[in-house]
Amino acid sequence: MKAVCIIGSPRATGSTSAIVSEIFRALEAYGFETRLHRLSELDIGYCWGCKVCETTGKCVQNDDVQRIVDDMLDSELVIVASPSYWGDITGQLKVFIDRCTPFGNTNPARRRKPLSARGVAVAVRAGNSRAENLNLVNTIEHFLGHLDIQLASSFTVEGISSEADLLQRVEVLSDAYAFGKSLCKNV
């Protein structure tokens, strides 16, 4: 079994990464092969809006997007994680989502194999508004839906701005691990 995570955080050692690490630790204990795609470390260009993909089913740009999508399509579990920036997903994640137009179910020329993956949204926010985190979950669910990946579950945490906050609230990491274990039960 394979789980892939697309993480929109620009920080490799931030709180979102720490939470995803705990989810992955639980999945790995269950026997999942895990793969992380940290968007800020990859070559992903902006969508040009050229619409060539609507005729060819392929993007004209040659960067890391196709590799990430191939990984997603070859997984049983697709996790999309983002910290909240101004009440929404990060710019890095939005750019990636825009570039997935060739693979979306509204593209008449899309070419790809059937999916069996389940989707998971992870949202981390510095403020205390759960409603804003649910906005991230809705954005991720909308994106996955266009890839015909049904959102199976979500994990949100509020009041976490840094790893220092995680040290103050160690229960968040144990909750993330327990969440990862719960994902294994539904496979």
Number of C-alpha atoms within 10 A of each C-alpha: 14 18 23 25 25 22 25 26 25 19 14 15 11 17 23 27 23 18 25 23 17 21 25 26 18 20 24 18 12 15 12 19 14 16 17 18 17 19 21 16 11 13 10 18 16 13 17 12 10 9 16 14 19 17 13 15 19 19 22 14 14 12 13 15 20 18 12 21 17 12 18 24 20 19 22 18 26 26 25 25 30 29 30 23 16 9 16 21 23 19 15 21 22 17 16 21 18 15 21 21 23 26 23 21 14 12 17 14 17 18 14 12 9 10 15 14 24 21 25 23 25 26 26 27 26 17 15 12 13 16 11 20 28 19 16 27 26 16 17 27 22 15 21 23 15 16 22 18 22 19 22 15 16 20 19 19 21 19 15 22 17 15 16 11 14 18 12 10 13 10 11 20 19 14 16 24 20 15 19 23 20 15 19 16 8 8 10
